[in-house]
Amino acid sequence: DPPAFAKHKSSLDNAKRAYLNLNKLCFQSLKKGDYLLSSSCSGLLSRDEFYSILQHAAGGANRRAMLAGELHQPVDQTRNLAFSEGPYLKTFLLEITS
């Protein structure tokens, strides 16, 4: 697992900025045809929020990307329906298209 940037609700805004900045730097270093694999294991950050951060990071780096794949935590890590942070691991494979 990658390190969690947001371990507490009070650190969520800083974590979002850190994910944005880190991924923007990654996008800037890539060219058309390259791939970016980006993950978050911050349970307080939803899948949709993380995906939105990646969209903004690509735009901020003047890159376009296409979703090539999405990975989830393994099935041996059970999910409790009463614990919304349970599916904490979010991973996106993005192909740089321009």
Secondary structure, DSSP 4 states (H G I P E B T S, - for coil): -PPPS-SSGGGHHHHHHHHHHHHHHHHHT--TT-EEEEEE--TTS-HHHHHHHHHHHHHHTT--EEEEEEEE--TTS---TT-TTSS--EEEEEEE--
